[in-house]
Amino acid sequence: MNSEAVVQHLVAWLQERVAEAGASGLVLGVSGGIDSAVTAALVKRAFPDNCLALILPCESHLNDLIHAQLVLDRLGISYRIVELDNAYHLLLTKYESYLKLDGKKGQLLRANLKPRLRMMTLYYSAQARNYLVAGTSNKSEISVGYATKYGDTGVDLQPWEIY
């Protein structure tokens, strides 16, 4: 596999989809992991002057924030940190005032709220800039259903869809 050819294909695909939508750039969430780092590099190549990354910690490890910042600084991508802890806890308090589930089901409900908050934040930022939201999930996770509906799969463009 010619990795540079794959990169060029993905960059062209991103540019075409954004142009077709009448948008002017891309926003993405960066977690500090490899999937979002790879997508960030593609987004920067596709839209060097019209991309924005959001780091969206929500009960996250400090190392994730540090890794995300290191990647974005290295790539030269503008970013904002939007801490979602307060919004998460406020919603959780409201929701659990009328429905509190313990055990695995309760854990899953609380865990899925985080990527949905991130999705809302990404779309808020994208809409304000006439950008689209680029997804950062990996193909393996998507293919086995390891994703949150209307959360990490709630994006405009998922680069791994085309391979």
C-alpha positions as CSV (number, residue, x, y, z in Angstrom):
1,M,0.0,0.0,0.0
2,N,1.3,3.4,-1.0
3,S,0.6,5.4,2.2
4,E,1.2,8.8,0.5
5,A,-1.4,7.9,-2.2
6,V,-3.9,7.0,0.5
7,V,-3.3,10.3,2.3
8,Q,-3.6,12.3,-1.0
9,H,-6.9,10.4,-1.8
10,L,-8.3,11.2,1.7
11,V,-7.3,14.8,1.5
12,A,-8.9,15.3,-1.9
13,W,-12.1,13.5,-0.7
14,L,-12.3,15.8,2.3
15,Q,-11.9,18.9,0.1
16,E,-14.5,17.7,-2.4
17,R,-17.1,16.9,0.3
18,V,-16.6,20.3,2.0
19,A,-16.9,22.1,-1.3
20,E,-20.0,20.1,-2.2
21,A,-21.6,21.2,1.1
22,G,-20.7,24.9,0.5
23,A,-18.7,24.9,3.7
24,S,-15.4,26.5,4.2
25,G,-13.4,24.2,6.5
26,L,-13.4,21.5,9.1
27,V,-13.7,21.2,12.8
28,L,-12.8,18.0,14.8
29,G,-12.4,16.8,18.3
30,V,-9.0,15.7,19.4
31,S,-8.7,13.3,22.3
32,G,-5.0,12.7,22.5
33,G,-5.3,9.3,20.9
34,I,-4.0,8.0,17.6
35,D,-7.3,8.1,15.7
36,S,-7.9,11.8,16.3
37,A,-4.2,12.6,15.7
38,V,-4.3,10.9,12.2
39,T,-7.5,12.7,11.3
40,A,-6.1,16.0,12.5
41,A,-3.1,15.6,10.2
42,L,-5.4,14.9,7.3
43,V,-7.7,17.8,8.1
44,K,-4.6,20.1,8.3
45,R,-3.4,19.0,4.9
46,A,-6.9,19.4,3.4
47,F,-7.6,22.8,5.0
48,P,-4.3,24.4,6.3
49,D,-6.0,27.7,7.1
50,N,-9.6,26.6,7.7
51,C,-9.5,24.0,10.4
52,L,-10.1,24.0,14.1
53,A,-9.6,21.4,16.7
54,L,-11.5,21.2,20.0
55,I,-10.2,19.4,23.0
56,L,-13.3,18.4,24.9
57,P,-12.3,16.9,28.3
58,C,-15.1,15.3,30.3
59,E,-13.8,13.5,33.4
60,S,-10.7,12.9,31.3
61,H,-7.1,12.1,32.2
62,L,-4.7,15.0,32.2
63,N,-2.3,13.0,30.0
64,D,-5.0,12.9,27.3
65,L,-5.2,16.7,27.3
66,I,-1.4,17.0,27.2
67,H,-1.1,14.6,24.3
68,A,-3.8,16.4,22.3
69,Q,-2.1,19.7,22.8
70,L,1.3,18.2,21.8
71,V,-0.2,16.8,18.6
72,L,-2.0,20.0,17.7
73,D,1.0,22.2,18.4
74,R,3.2,20.0,16.3
75,L,0.7,20.1,13.4
76,G,0.1,23.8,13.8
77,I,-3.6,23.5,14.2
78,S,-5.5,26.2,16.1
79,Y,-7.5,24.7,19.0
80,R,-9.7,25.5,21.9
81,I,-10.2,23.6,25.1
82,V,-13.9,23.3,26.1
83,E,-14.2,21.5,29.5
84,L,-17.5,19.7,29.6
85,D,-17.4,18.4,33.2
86,N,-19.9,21.0,34.5
87,A,-22.4,20.5,31.7
88,Y,-22.1,16.7,32.1
89,H,-22.7,16.8,35.8
90,L,-25.6,19.3,35.5
91,L,-27.3,17.1,32.9
92,L,-26.6,14.0,34.9
93,T,-28.2,15.5,38.0
94,K,-31.3,16.6,36.0
95,Y,-31.7,13.2,34.3
96,E,-31.1,11.2,37.5
97,S,-33.6,13.2,39.4
98,Y,-36.3,11.3,37.6
99,L,-34.5,8.2,36.4
100,K,-31.5,6.6,38.2
101,L,-30.2,3.3,37.0
102,D,-27.4,1.4,38.7
103,G,-25.2,-1.3,37.4
104,K,-24.1,-1.8,33.8
105,K,-27.1,-0.1,32.3
106,G,-26.6,3.0,34.4
107,Q,-22.9,3.0,33.5
108,L,-23.7,2.9,29.8
109,L,-26.2,5.7,30.1
110,R,-23.7,7.9,31.8
111,A,-20.8,6.9,29.5
112,N,-22.8,7.6,26.3
113,L,-23.7,11.1,27.5
114,K,-20.1,12.3,27.2
115,P,-19.7,11.7,23.4
116,R,-23.1,13.2,22.8
117,L,-22.0,16.4,24.6
118,R,-18.9,16.4,22.5
119,M,-20.9,16.1,19.3
120,M,-23.2,19.0,20.3
121,T,-20.1,21.1,21.1
122,L,-18.5,20.3,17.7
123,Y,-21.6,21.2,15.8
124,Y,-22.0,24.4,17.7
125,S,-18.5,25.4,16.7
126,A,-18.8,24.1,13.1
127,Q,-22.1,25.9,12.4
128,A,-20.7,29.2,13.7
129,R,-17.8,29.0,11.2
130,N,-19.6,27.3,8.2
131,Y,-17.4,24.3,8.8
132,L,-18.3,20.6,8.7
133,V,-17.5,18.1,11.5
134,A,-14.8,15.6,10.7
135,G,-15.1,12.3,12.5
136,T,-12.2,10.6,14.3
137,S,-13.5,7.1,14.9
138,N,-11.6,4.2,13.5
139,K,-12.9,1.7,11.0
140,S,-12.5,-1.3,13.3
141,E,-14.6,0.3,16.1
142,I,-17.3,1.4,13.7
143,S,-17.5,-2.1,12.0
144,V,-18.0,-3.8,15.4
145,G,-20.5,-1.2,16.6
146,Y,-18.2,0.3,19.3
147,A,-19.7,3.8,19.0
148,T,-22.3,6.0,20.5
149,K,-25.3,6.8,18.3
150,Y,-25.6,10.6,17.9
151,G,-22.2,10.8,19.7
152,D,-18.9,9.9,18.1
153,T,-20.7,8.7,15.0
154,G,-22.6,12.0,14.7
155,V,-20.3,13.7,12.2
156,D,-20.5,15.1,8.6
157,L,-17.5,13.3,7.3
158,Q,-15.9,10.1,8.4
159,P,-12.6,9.6,6.5
160,W,-12.5,5.9,7.1
161,E,-15.9,5.4,5.3
162,I,-14.1,5.4,1.9
163,Y,-11.7,2.6,2.7
